[in-house]
Amino acid sequence: MGRELIISIYLFLVRMTFNLFNLAPLKEKTTLVASFGDNISHVADELAAKTDTEIIILKTAGCKKDFSHLNAAVINFESRNLVNFITSIFHLATSKVILVDNYYGFLSVMNFKPDVICVQLWHAAGAVKRFGLRDPSIKNRSHRAIKRFEEVYKRFHYVVVGSEKMSNIFRESFGLSNHNILRTGIPRTDFFFDKKETHEIERQLEKQFPVIRDKKVILYAPTFRDDQLTSPKLALDLDRLYQEFKDEYVVFLRLHPAVTFQLKNQYPDFVVDVKDYENINHLLLITDILISDYSSIPFEYALLHKPMIFYSYDLEEYQTARGFWEDYRRNMPGPVVDSTEEIVEIIKNNQFDMGRIRDFANEWNQYSRGNSSELLISFVFESQERARVLNQ
């Protein structure tokens, strides 16, 4: 009850401020709201290269992305800083194009003018877990909260997808129609198709992590569990992996950014903590085997056609709590295991089906072919131009 009251007060202040600024005319301006940042960064690069629009980036508190390379105004969008808070709402009320990369409750009270286009650049190319209106936990939400979710989703004129599979998921999760689906591909996957850039990133990573010149990389990138955010427990048995693979591999440990504990590393020459490395897609380039679980990382890693293992030691519990879109064991493109011992055996015996991985990549990255940012920007600005001509 107290939380809902705080949210209601916050949204009331947002609504009043937005309505005041909404009286001002729209400007040739694009405002991007970044929580994860990768898609936002790629689109902002394309905006700078192909348009004359003013670029504003509203960076939320959890966003670790560095936008300093862009010719854009970057504002920390947080309610505790009154000036930034008001400035951010002003830009949202006076921009012709709004791009967001997450769920933002403030959208529920923003009634954009008819000439405005709001695009959702969701932060995942694929989905294992149910979310939005199909999240099992929604049954525990109040009627007011559910109504707020629905109002946020109504603000999305378009949602960008990389595949028809994700199109179907968004329609169910957000209550959208086919008209709202923009099949231009996922902007941040453009990176994997840029051979010049990927080669340069690999060169930089070799300098930063010299060990990868001589050894192959196992990247462990699990999703977070609510009860483990501050617990030093790690499900993966690093002792066992060290015994088997210390001469051939190194383990890059990429825990979720929300995890706050520091792991005591007994094998500094074998285990490398890369939690604070900004761009996960950079790390995927130098990864030889990915170990993950219910994360969205494998959907993009599949583009590289490399082996994956799904370490899902709490599968039944997690599925009950979060809900899955499909039969998990049948649809993941690699072995699903529940112990480190199984991981060891799979790696030692090279038990990977690469054809299955390629099929998975094609299915979930159907529209992501290296020009997603360009296609998105072309569609948005051509749509605005058509609307301007019709309204003359």
JOLINHU-V619402 format. One record per residue. N is the residue number from 0. RES is the residue in one small letter. SS is DSSP state (@ for helix, = for strand, . for the rest). PSI is psi in whole degrees, 0 to 359 (999 if undefined). D_LAST is the distance of its C-alpha to the last C-alpha in Angstrom with 2 decimals. Layout:
BEGIN
n:res:ss:psi:d_last
N:RES:SS:PSI:D_LAST
N:RES:SS:PSI:D_LAST
END
This chain:
BEGIN
n:res:ss:psi:d_last
0:m:.:316:48.96
1:g:@:321:48.98
2:r:@:318:46.50
3:e:@:325:44.04
4:l:@:316:44.44
5:i:@:316:43.67
6:i:@:318:40.55
7:s:@:319:39.40
8:i:@:316:39.94
9:y:@:313:38.12
10:l:@:329:35.06
11:f:@:317:35.13
12:l:@:320:35.00
13:v:@:314:32.16
14:r:@:314:30.14
15:m:@:317:30.77
16:t:@:316:29.97
17:f:@:315:26.75
18:n:@:324:25.54
19:l:@:311:26.33
20:f:@:338:24.40
21:n:.:348:21.47
22:l:.:339:20.81
23:a:.:155:19.96
24:p:.:154:16.53
25:l:.:150:16.05
26:k:=:162:17.23
27:e:=:81:17.16
28:k:=:142:20.25
29:t:=:124:22.05
30:t:=:129:24.91
31:l:=:127:27.68
32:v:=:120:30.45
33:a:=:123:33.70
34:s:.:317:36.79
35:f:.:309:38.20
36:g:.:333:36.18
37:d:@:309:36.75
38:n:@:319:33.46
39:i:@:316:31.65
40:s:@:315:33.52
41:h:@:319:32.71
42:v:@:321:28.97
43:a:@:321:29.03
44:d:@:315:30.89
45:e:@:322:28.27
46:l:@:315:25.45
47:a:@:324:27.50
48:a:@:328:28.18
49:k:@:352:24.83
50:t:.:171:22.09
51:d:.:10:21.63
52:t:.:146:20.93
53:e:=:137:23.37
54:i:=:124:25.84
55:i:=:128:27.58
56:i:=:121:30.42
57:l:=:111:31.90
58:k:=:115:35.41
59:t:.:169:37.28
60:a:.:326:41.03
61:g:.:357:42.14
62:c:.:123:40.12
63:k:.:358:42.54
64:k:.:137:40.09
65:d:.:117:40.23
66:f:.:17:36.84
67:s:.:338:38.39
68:h:.:350:37.65
69:l:.:148:33.89
70:n:.:73:31.87
71:a:.:155:30.58
72:a:=:121:31.28
73:v:=:122:33.65
74:i:=:132:34.34
75:n:=:110:37.05
76:f:.:97:35.37
77:e:.:141:38.22
78:s:.:340:38.80
79:r:.:338:42.10
80:n:.:103:40.46
81:l:@:319:38.58
82:v:@:312:36.70
83:n:@:321:35.52
84:f:@:311:34.71
85:i:@:318:32.47
86:t:@:319:30.86
87:s:@:316:30.13
88:i:@:325:28.44
89:f:@:315:26.33
90:h:@:322:25.05
91:l:@:329:24.43
92:a:@:341:22.39
93:t:@:11:20.22
94:s:=:145:19.72
95:k:=:336:16.79
96:v:=:131:19.47
97:i:=:129:22.83
98:l:=:130:25.71
99:v:=:156:29.05
100:d:.:21:32.34
101:n:.:180:34.25
102:y:.:128:34.35
103:y:.:116:33.40
104:g:@:331:34.19
105:f:@:336:31.93
106:l:@:336:28.86
107:s:@:339:30.08
108:v:@:15:29.06
109:m:.:108:25.74
110:n:.:95:22.79
111:f:.:151:19.90
112:k:.:158:16.39
113:p:.:333:14.11
114:d:.:355:12.52
115:v:.:142:16.15
116:i:=:126:18.20
117:c:=:124:21.96
118:v:=:131:24.36
119:q:=:116:28.10
120:l:.:75:30.24
121:w:.:149:33.48
122:h:.:7:36.59
123:a:.:139:38.54
124:a:.:341:38.22
125:g:.:177:40.45
126:a:.:132:42.18
127:v:.:312:45.75
128:k:=:148:45.58
129:r:.:149:43.58
130:f:.:178:41.04
131:g:@:225:38.38
132:l:@:351:38.88
133:r:@:7:41.65
134:d:.:125:43.69
135:p:@:332:47.10
136:s:@:351:47.33
137:i:@:337:44.46
138:k:@:341:47.08
139:n:@:1:48.57
140:r:.:156:45.35
141:s:.:161:44.67
142:h:@:323:42.20
143:r:@:318:40.17
144:a:@:316:40.08
145:i:@:319:39.01
146:k:@:322:36.20
147:r:@:317:35.08
148:f:@:313:35.15
149:e:@:323:32.97
150:e:@:322:30.41
151:v:@:313:30.28
152:y:@:330:29.79
153:k:@:340:26.91
154:r:.:345:24.98
155:f:.:107:25.16
156:h:.:325:22.03
157:y:=:149:24.09
158:v:=:127:27.73
159:v:=:134:28.87
160:v:.:158:31.97
161:g:.:356:34.50
162:s:.:163:35.93
163:e:@:329:35.79
164:k:@:317:38.67
165:m:@:330:36.68
166:s:@:313:33.73
167:n:@:321:36.13
168:i:@:316:37.49
169:f:@:321:34.16
170:r:@:321:33.19
171:e:@:317:36.51
172:s:@:323:36.63
173:f:@:358:33.20
174:g:.:39:32.67
175:l:.:168:29.57
176:s:.:173:28.45
177:n:@:331:28.19
178:h:@:332:24.38
179:n:@:357:24.97
180:i:=:126:27.23
181:l:=:109:26.15
182:r:.:63:28.83
183:t:.:355:28.59
184:g:.:168:32.05
185:i:.:119:33.45
186:p:@:318:32.52
187:r:@:344:35.97
188:t:@:347:37.70
189:d:@:328:36.30
190:f:@:318:39.26
191:f:@:342:41.82
192:f:@:354:40.49
193:d:.:92:40.60
194:k:@:325:44.21
195:k:@:314:44.30
196:e:@:317:43.22
197:t:@:323:45.44
198:h:@:318:48.40
199:e:@:319:47.91
200:i:@:319:47.71
201:e:@:320:50.88
202:r:@:317:52.62
203:q:@:321:51.70
204:l:@:327:52.91
205:e:@:324:56.20
206:k:@:319:56.72
207:q:@:324:55.93
208:f:.:78:57.99
209:p:@:336:60.74
210:v:@:334:62.43
211:i:@:353:59.86
212:r:@:333:61.26
213:d:.:344:64.40
214:k:.:154:63.40
215:k:=:162:60.84
216:v:=:127:58.48
217:i:=:119:58.37
218:l:=:121:55.37
219:y:=:113:55.79
220:a:.:79:52.47
221:p:.:157:52.84
222:t:.:169:50.39
223:f:.:152:51.52
224:r:.:137:53.56
225:d:@:327:53.22
226:d:@:5:57.00
227:q:@:11:57.39
228:l:.:329:54.99
229:t:.:11:57.93
230:s:.:136:60.76
231:p:.:9:62.43
232:k:.:132:63.04
233:l:.:125:61.86
234:a:.:331:62.21
235:l:.:131:62.72
236:d:.:95:66.35
237:l:@:330:66.14
238:d:@:315:69.95
239:r:@:317:70.05
240:l:@:321:67.30
241:y:@:316:69.09
242:q:@:321:72.35
243:e:@:325:70.86
244:f:@:9:68.21
245:k:.:334:69.01
246:d:.:341:70.03
247:e:.:330:67.02
248:y:=:163:64.03
249:v:=:153:62.47
250:v:=:119:60.54
251:f:=:124:57.27
252:l:=:114:56.72
253:r:.:80:53.11
254:l:.:160:53.28
255:h:.:142:50.16
256:p:.:336:48.87
257:a:.:343:49.54
258:v:.:127:53.24
259:t:.:345:55.07
260:f:.:154:58.65
261:q:.:122:60.19
262:l:.:134:62.17
263:k:.:114:65.65
264:n:.:109:65.68
265:q:.:350:69.16
266:y:.:69:68.07
267:p:.:339:66.07
268:d:.:355:66.64
269:f:.:325:65.36
270:v:=:125:62.72
271:v:=:121:59.75
272:d:=:115:57.49
273:v:.:24:53.87
274:k:.:325:52.18
275:d:.:359:50.71
276:y:.:128:49.41
277:e:.:312:45.66
278:n:.:109:44.32
279:i:@:327:45.93
280:n:@:331:44.47
281:h:@:315:46.45
282:l:@:328:49.60
283:l:@:329:48.93
284:l:@:323:49.27
285:i:.:5:52.90
286:t:.:131:53.76
287:d:.:326:56.19
288:i:=:127:56.47
289:l:=:131:54.12
290:i:=:117:55.61
291:s:=:198:53.11
292:d:.:269:52.79
293:y:.:12:49.75
294:s:.:163:47.43
295:s:.:354:44.23
296:i:@:317:45.66
297:p:@:334:47.25
298:f:@:325:43.96
299:e:@:325:43.01
300:y:@:330:46.63
301:a:@:333:46.94
302:l:@:336:44.78
303:l:@:354:47.81
304:h:.:52:50.13
305:k:.:160:52.80
306:p:=:149:55.20
307:m:=:147:54.45
308:i:=:140:56.70
309:f:=:102:55.59
310:y:=:93:57.97
311:s:.:66:57.38
312:y:.:343:60.59
313:d:.:38:59.09
314:l:@:309:57.14
315:e:@:316:58.20
316:e:@:316:57.74
317:y:@:319:54.34
318:q:@:321:53.10
319:t:@:318:54.26
320:a:@:320:52.53
321:r:@:329:49.22
322:g:.:137:48.87
323:f:=:154:48.04
324:w:.:328:45.53
325:e:.:173:48.13
326:d:.:112:51.85
327:y:@:309:52.26
328:r:@:324:55.46
329:r:@:331:54.33
330:n:@:347:50.87
331:m:.:143:51.49
332:p:.:29:52.07
333:g:.:174:55.33
334:p:=:134:58.53
335:v:=:119:58.19
336:v:=:166:61.17
337:d:.:20:62.59
338:s:.:155:65.09
339:t:@:326:65.49
340:e:@:321:68.39
341:e:@:322:66.12
342:i:@:315:63.79
343:v:@:313:66.79
344:e:@:320:67.93
345:i:@:316:64.52
346:i:@:315:64.14
347:k:@:324:67.76
348:n:.:5:67.51
349:n:.:51:63.97
350:q:.:69:62.93
351:f:.:141:59.27
352:d:.:95:57.41
353:m:@:331:54.99
354:g:@:322:53.65
355:r:@:323:52.58
356:i:@:318:50.80
357:r:@:320:48.86
358:d:@:319:47.85
359:f:@:316:46.74
360:a:@:316:44.66
361:n:@:324:42.90
362:e:@:317:42.29
363:w:@:346:40.74
364:n:.:35:38.97
365:q:.:319:37.56
366:y:.:0:34.15
367:s:.:101:35.41
368:r:.:21:36.23
369:g:.:353:35.72
370:n:.:30:32.00
371:s:@:318:30.64
372:s:@:317:29.04
373:e:@:315:27.26
374:l:@:320:26.00
375:l:@:310:24.78
376:i:@:318:22.81
377:s:@:315:21.29
378:f:@:312:20.22
379:v:@:313:18.77
380:f:@:331:16.71
381:e:@:324:15.62
382:s:@:318:14.55
383:q:@:322:12.49
384:e:@:319:10.84
385:r:@:319:10.23
386:a:@:323:8.80
387:r:@:317:6.39
388:v:@:318:5.36
389:l:@:329:5.60
390:n:@:357:3.81
391:q:.:999:0.00
END
